[in-house]
Amino acid sequence: MANEPGIAPVRAVIFDMDGLLLDTEGVYTAVTQQIAGRFGKAFDWEVKQNTIGRGARDLAEYVVGALELPMSVDDFLAEREPLLQAGFADSPAKPGAVSLVRQLARRGVPIAVGTSSSRAYVEIKTARHRDWFGLFNVVVTADDPDVRAAKPAPDIFLVAARRLGVAPHEALVFEDSPFGVTAARAAGMQVIAVPDPAMSRERFAHAHSVLDSLDQFDPGPWGLPACLEGDVR
């Protein structure tokens, strides 16, 4: 799917983090299943696909309700906290993430992270990736004081664009979840979806383009500098 005609050339790029830049979704799955399993419940794909991209409390409310867990949302969040922290430290980069971030930085394109994670979680998840996460001009988290609501609200992306110094329609967002795509569209931005292979592409009909991997991204049609010889791949 190509970008829609008439869209302004891109001046900045905003990336989601979980499941897009870093492979953290397996940690969320394992931890949630560990908690649900105590009550004989299964955190299967039918439920999981509706959690990707949600803020922490929104996700917890959905999981507790959908699985009918005999615990409060606060108890769920408290129980999963140490389990998540232990797993996040080893999160690997997703295919194509490092090369694309380095390429954009090398070409002087302003880049940001716009994530539903908290600042504390970002620090844990990126600890082993400081070299390339340090290339981002801006990192906006769900607990940023200027963010009133997490995705699918547009706040995170709007704050990121403002801090990058671009208008919303000049920003291109990469997302892996339908909620994230909804947030980007609500912000008036262009958006490319890179979904989990198990997720139906029909859920991303509102994206401007859908890719199987960041490796497939062609910057030219979006008005971004092409990869030149000497760029880090």
Contacts in CASP RR format, 6 or more apart in sequence:
PFRMAT RR
TARGET T0000
AUTHOR 0000-0000-0000
METHOD contacts of the structure
MODEL  1
MANEPGIAPVRAVIFDMDGLLLDTEGVYTAVTQQIAGRFGKAFDWEVKQN
TIGRGARDLAEYVVGALELPMSVDDFLAEREPLLQAGFADSPAKPGAVSL
VRQLARRGVPIAVGTSSSRAYVEIKTARHRDWFGLFNVVVTADDPDVRAA
KPAPDIFLVAARRLGVAPHEALVFEDSPFGVTAARAAGMQVIAVPDPAMS
RERFAHAHSVLDSLDQFDPGPWGLPACLEGDVR
1 207 0 8 1.000
1 208 0 8 1.000
1 209 0 8 1.000
1 210 0 8 1.000
2 209 0 8 1.000
2 221 0 8 1.000
3 190 0 8 1.000
3 208 0 8 1.000
3 209 0 8 1.000
3 221 0 8 1.000
3 222 0 8 1.000
4 208 0 8 1.000
7 169 0 8 1.000
7 190 0 8 1.000
7 208 0 8 1.000
8 169 0 8 1.000
8 170 0 8 1.000
9 170 0 8 1.000
9 222 0 8 1.000
9 223 0 8 1.000
9 224 0 8 1.000
10 170 0 8 1.000
10 171 0 8 1.000
10 172 0 8 1.000
10 190 0 8 1.000
10 222 0 8 1.000
10 223 0 8 1.000
10 224 0 8 1.000
11 109 0 8 1.000
11 110 0 8 1.000
11 166 0 8 1.000
11 170 0 8 1.000
11 171 0 8 1.000
12 109 0 8 1.000
12 110 0 8 1.000
12 111 0 8 1.000
12 112 0 8 1.000
12 161 0 8 1.000
12 164 0 8 1.000
12 165 0 8 1.000
12 166 0 8 1.000
12 170 0 8 1.000
12 171 0 8 1.000
12 172 0 8 1.000
13 104 0 8 1.000
13 109 0 8 1.000
13 110 0 8 1.000
13 111 0 8 1.000
13 112 0 8 1.000
13 171 0 8 1.000
13 172 0 8 1.000
13 173 0 8 1.000
13 174 0 8 1.000
13 224 0 8 1.000
14 111 0 8 1.000
14 112 0 8 1.000
14 113 0 8 1.000
14 114 0 8 1.000
14 157 0 8 1.000
14 160 0 8 1.000
14 161 0 8 1.000
14 164 0 8 1.000
14 171 0 8 1.000
14 172 0 8 1.000
14 173 0 8 1.000
14 174 0 8 1.000
14 184 0 8 1.000
14 189 0 8 1.000
15 21 0 8 1.000
15 101 0 8 1.000
15 111 0 8 1.000
15 112 0 8 1.000
15 113 0 8 1.000
15 114 0 8 1.000
15 173 0 8 1.000
15 174 0 8 1.000
16 53 0 8 1.000
16 113 0 8 1.000
16 114 0 8 1.000
16 115 0 8 1.000
16 116 0 8 1.000
16 173 0 8 1.000
16 174 0 8 1.000
16 175 0 8 1.000
16 176 0 8 1.000
16 177 0 8 1.000
16 180 0 8 1.000
17 24 0 8 1.000
17 113 0 8 1.000
17 114 0 8 1.000
17 115 0 8 1.000
17 117 0 8 1.000
17 122 0 8 1.000
17 125 0 8 1.000
18 24 0 8 1.000
18 25 0 8 1.000
18 28 0 8 1.000
18 53 0 8 1.000
18 115 0 8 1.000
18 116 0 8 1.000
18 117 0 8 1.000
18 125 0 8 1.000
18 176 0 8 1.000
19 25 0 8 1.000
19 52 0 8 1.000
19 94 0 8 1.000
19 176 0 8 1.000
19 196 0 8 1.000
20 94 0 8 1.000
20 97 0 8 1.000
20 174 0 8 1.000
20 175 0 8 1.000
20 176 0 8 1.000
20 194 0 8 1.000
20 214 0 8 1.000
21 93 0 8 1.000
21 94 0 8 1.000
21 97 0 8 1.000
21 101 0 8 1.000
21 113 0 8 1.000
22 91 0 8 1.000
22 92 0 8 1.000
22 93 0 8 1.000
22 94 0 8 1.000
22 97 0 8 1.000
22 125 0 8 1.000
22 126 0 8 1.000
22 129 0 8 1.000
23 91 0 8 1.000
23 92 0 8 1.000
23 93 0 8 1.000
23 94 0 8 1.000
24 88 0 8 1.000
24 91 0 8 1.000
24 125 0 8 1.000
25 52 0 8 1.000
25 196 0 8 1.000
27 84 0 8 1.000
27 87 0 8 1.000
27 88 0 8 1.000
27 91 0 8 1.000
28 51 0 8 1.000
28 84 0 8 1.000
29 43 0 8 1.000
29 48 0 8 1.000
31 80 0 8 1.000
31 83 0 8 1.000
31 84 0 8 1.000
31 87 0 8 1.000
32 43 0 8 1.000
32 48 0 8 1.000
32 51 0 8 1.000
32 63 0 8 1.000
32 80 0 8 1.000
33 42 0 8 1.000
33 43 0 8 1.000
34 83 0 8 1.000
35 69 0 8 1.000
35 76 0 8 1.000
35 79 0 8 1.000
35 80 0 8 1.000
35 83 0 8 1.000
36 42 0 8 1.000
36 43 0 8 1.000
36 63 0 8 1.000
36 67 0 8 1.000
36 69 0 8 1.000
37 43 0 8 1.000
39 67 0 8 1.000
39 69 0 8 1.000
39 70 0 8 1.000
41 67 0 8 1.000
41 68 0 8 1.000
41 69 0 8 1.000
43 63 0 8 1.000
43 67 0 8 1.000
45 198 0 8 1.000
47 63 0 8 1.000
47 66 0 8 1.000
47 67 0 8 1.000
49 196 0 8 1.000
49 198 0 8 1.000
49 199 0 8 1.000
49 203 0 8 1.000
50 62 0 8 1.000
50 66 0 8 1.000
51 59 0 8 1.000
51 62 0 8 1.000
51 63 0 8 1.000
52 176 0 8 1.000
52 177 0 8 1.000
52 178 0 8 1.000
52 179 0 8 1.000
52 196 0 8 1.000
52 199 0 8 1.000
53 59 0 8 1.000
53 116 0 8 1.000
53 151 0 8 1.000
53 176 0 8 1.000
53 177 0 8 1.000
53 179 0 8 1.000
53 180 0 8 1.000
54 62 0 8 1.000
54 116 0 8 1.000
54 150 0 8 1.000
54 151 0 8 1.000
54 177 0 8 1.000
54 179 0 8 1.000
55 116 0 8 1.000
55 142 0 8 1.000
55 150 0 8 1.000
55 151 0 8 1.000
56 77 0 8 1.000
56 116 0 8 1.000
56 117 0 8 1.000
56 118 0 8 1.000
56 142 0 8 1.000
56 150 0 8 1.000
57 73 0 8 1.000
57 77 0 8 1.000
58 150 0 8 1.000
60 73 0 8 1.000
60 76 0 8 1.000
60 77 0 8 1.000
61 73 0 8 1.000
63 69 0 8 1.000
63 76 0 8 1.000
64 71 0 8 1.000
64 72 0 8 1.000
64 73 0 8 1.000
64 76 0 8 1.000
69 76 0 8 1.000
71 79 0 8 1.000
84 121 0 8 1.000
85 121 0 8 1.000
85 124 0 8 1.000
88 121 0 8 1.000
88 124 0 8 1.000
88 125 0 8 1.000
89 124 0 8 1.000
89 125 0 8 1.000
89 127 0 8 1.000
89 128 0 8 1.000
90 128 0 8 1.000
91 125 0 8 1.000
91 128 0 8 1.000
93 129 0 8 1.000
93 132 0 8 1.000
94 213 0 8 1.000
94 214 0 8 1.000
95 213 0 8 1.000
95 214 0 8 1.000
95 215 0 8 1.000
96 213 0 8 1.000
96 214 0 8 1.000
96 215 0 8 1.000
97 214 0 8 1.000
98 132 0 8 1.000
98 232 0 8 1.000
99 214 0 8 1.000
99 215 0 8 1.000
99 231 0 8 1.000
99 232 0 8 1.000
99 233 0 8 1.000
100 214 0 8 1.000
100 217 0 8 1.000
101 111 0 8 1.000
101 132 0 8 1.000
101 135 0 8 1.000
101 136 0 8 1.000
102 132 0 8 1.000
102 135 0 8 1.000
102 231 0 8 1.000
102 232 0 8 1.000
103 219 0 8 1.000
103 227 0 8 1.000
103 231 0 8 1.000
103 232 0 8 1.000
103 233 0 8 1.000
104 111 0 8 1.000
104 219 0 8 1.000
104 224 0 8 1.000
105 111 0 8 1.000
105 135 0 8 1.000
106 231 0 8 1.000
106 232 0 8 1.000
107 224 0 8 1.000
107 225 0 8 1.000
107 228 0 8 1.000
107 231 0 8 1.000
108 225 0 8 1.000
109 224 0 8 1.000
109 225 0 8 1.000
110 137 0 8 1.000
110 138 0 8 1.000
110 164 0 8 1.000
110 165 0 8 1.000
110 166 0 8 1.000
111 135 0 8 1.000
111 136 0 8 1.000
111 137 0 8 1.000
111 138 0 8 1.000
111 164 0 8 1.000
112 136 0 8 1.000
112 137 0 8 1.000
112 138 0 8 1.000
112 139 0 8 1.000
112 140 0 8 1.000
112 160 0 8 1.000
112 161 0 8 1.000
112 163 0 8 1.000
112 164 0 8 1.000
113 122 0 8 1.000
113 133 0 8 1.000
113 136 0 8 1.000
113 138 0 8 1.000
113 139 0 8 1.000
113 140 0 8 1.000
113 160 0 8 1.000
114 139 0 8 1.000
114 140 0 8 1.000
114 141 0 8 1.000
114 156 0 8 1.000
114 157 0 8 1.000
114 160 0 8 1.000
115 122 0 8 1.000
115 139 0 8 1.000
115 140 0 8 1.000
115 141 0 8 1.000
115 142 0 8 1.000
115 156 0 8 1.000
116 141 0 8 1.000
116 142 0 8 1.000
116 150 0 8 1.000
116 151 0 8 1.000
116 156 0 8 1.000
117 125 0 8 1.000
117 141 0 8 1.000
117 142 0 8 1.000
118 141 0 8 1.000
118 142 0 8 1.000
118 143 0 8 1.000
119 141 0 8 1.000
119 143 0 8 1.000
119 144 0 8 1.000
121 141 0 8 1.000
122 139 0 8 1.000
122 141 0 8 1.000
126 133 0 8 1.000
133 139 0 8 1.000
137 163 0 8 1.000
137 164 0 8 1.000
138 160 0 8 1.000
138 163 0 8 1.000
138 164 0 8 1.000
140 146 0 8 1.000
140 147 0 8 1.000
140 156 0 8 1.000
140 157 0 8 1.000
140 159 0 8 1.000
140 160 0 8 1.000
140 163 0 8 1.000
141 147 0 8 1.000
141 156 0 8 1.000
142 150 0 8 1.000
142 156 0 8 1.000
144 156 0 8 1.000
144 159 0 8 1.000
146 155 0 8 1.000
146 159 0 8 1.000
147 155 0 8 1.000
147 156 0 8 1.000
147 159 0 8 1.000
148 155 0 8 1.000
149 155 0 8 1.000
150 156 0 8 1.000
151 177 0 8 1.000
151 179 0 8 1.000
151 180 0 8 1.000
151 182 0 8 1.000
151 183 0 8 1.000
152 179 0 8 1.000
152 180 0 8 1.000
152 182 0 8 1.000
152 183 0 8 1.000
152 186 0 8 1.000
153 183 0 8 1.000
153 186 0 8 1.000
154 183 0 8 1.000
154 184 0 8 1.000
154 186 0 8 1.000
154 187 0 8 1.000
154 188 0 8 1.000
156 183 0 8 1.000
157 168 0 8 1.000
157 171 0 8 1.000
157 173 0 8 1.000
157 183 0 8 1.000
157 184 0 8 1.000
157 187 0 8 1.000
157 189 0 8 1.000
158 168 0 8 1.000
158 187 0 8 1.000
160 171 0 8 1.000
161 167 0 8 1.000
161 168 0 8 1.000
161 170 0 8 1.000
161 171 0 8 1.000
161 187 0 8 1.000
161 189 0 8 1.000
164 171 0 8 1.000
168 187 0 8 1.000
168 188 0 8 1.000
168 189 0 8 1.000
169 188 0 8 1.000
169 189 0 8 1.000
169 190 0 8 1.000
171 187 0 8 1.000
171 189 0 8 1.000
171 190 0 8 1.000
172 189 0 8 1.000
172 190 0 8 1.000
172 191 0 8 1.000
172 192 0 8 1.000
172 222 0 8 1.000
172 224 0 8 1.000
173 180 0 8 1.000
173 181 0 8 1.000
173 184 0 8 1.000
173 187 0 8 1.000
173 189 0 8 1.000
173 190 0 8 1.000
173 191 0 8 1.000
173 192 0 8 1.000
174 191 0 8 1.000
174 192 0 8 1.000
174 194 0 8 1.000
174 214 0 8 1.000
175 181 0 8 1.000
175 183 0 8 1.000
175 184 0 8 1.000
175 191 0 8 1.000
175 192 0 8 1.000
175 193 0 8 1.000
175 194 0 8 1.000
175 207 0 8 1.000
176 193 0 8 1.000
176 194 0 8 1.000
176 195 0 8 1.000
176 196 0 8 1.000
177 195 0 8 1.000
178 199 0 8 1.000
178 203 0 8 1.000
178 204 0 8 1.000
178 206 0 8 1.000
180 191 0 8 1.000
181 191 0 8 1.000
181 193 0 8 1.000
181 204 0 8 1.000
181 206 0 8 1.000
181 207 0 8 1.000
182 206 0 8 1.000
184 190 0 8 1.000
184 191 0 8 1.000
185 191 0 8 1.000
185 206 0 8 1.000
190 208 0 8 1.000
190 222 0 8 1.000
191 207 0 8 1.000
191 208 0 8 1.000
192 207 0 8 1.000
192 208 0 8 1.000
192 209 0 8 1.000
192 210 0 8 1.000
192 211 0 8 1.000
192 217 0 8 1.000
193 204 0 8 1.000
193 207 0 8 1.000
193 209 0 8 1.000
193 210 0 8 1.000
193 211 0 8 1.000
194 210 0 8 1.000
194 211 0 8 1.000
194 212 0 8 1.000
194 213 0 8 1.000
194 214 0 8 1.000
195 201 0 8 1.000
195 203 0 8 1.000
195 204 0 8 1.000
195 210 0 8 1.000
197 212 0 8 1.000
201 210 0 8 1.000
204 210 0 8 1.000
211 217 0 8 1.000
219 225 0 8 1.000
219 226 0 8 1.000
219 227 0 8 1.000
220 226 0 8 1.000
227 233 0 8 1.000
END
